[in-house]
Amino acid sequence: MKAFIDTSTLFKKYVNEEGSDDFDQLLKEVIEIIVSPVTWVEMNTIIERRFREKTLTKEHVLWLRKEIRRDFNYFGKILFNENLEKKCLEIIQRYQLKTLESLQLAAGSLAKPDIFITSDKTLYSQARKELKNVCFFDRSN
């Protein structure tokens, strides 16, 4: 199965939090993970925020960055180009989404995944109107 996974959900692959076990089960069925052009930046934002909140140690931060960077070599990536920009603008006009949510949905739409996975309630709601198979995981990061 080919899965587009938004950042907040993908982070569950690397930390133990609510929804991580269910997400790990789903990942067993996934043969290709596709991410948006902002996923790497957003992952690092989550890591830094959690470090400042003292929910991650410096050692865990270093491990996370190394592990995520290694995995990113194998993820399919939607590139930021004119097609993505056009799709994102269409989505912004159609739905009440913030910039990064619009970018995630546009990237997910262009990826033509078997499943679109998100932990954002608003994104989930709009993605269900745009895509065939959308899955929601509880957000806790």
Secondary structure by P-SEA (a helix, b strand, c coil): ccccccccccccccccccaaaaaaaaaaaccbbbbccaaaaaaaaaaaaaaaaccccaaaaaaaaaaaaaaaaacccccccaaaaaaaaaaaacccccaaaaaaaaaaaaacccbbbbccaaaaaaaaacccbbbbccccc
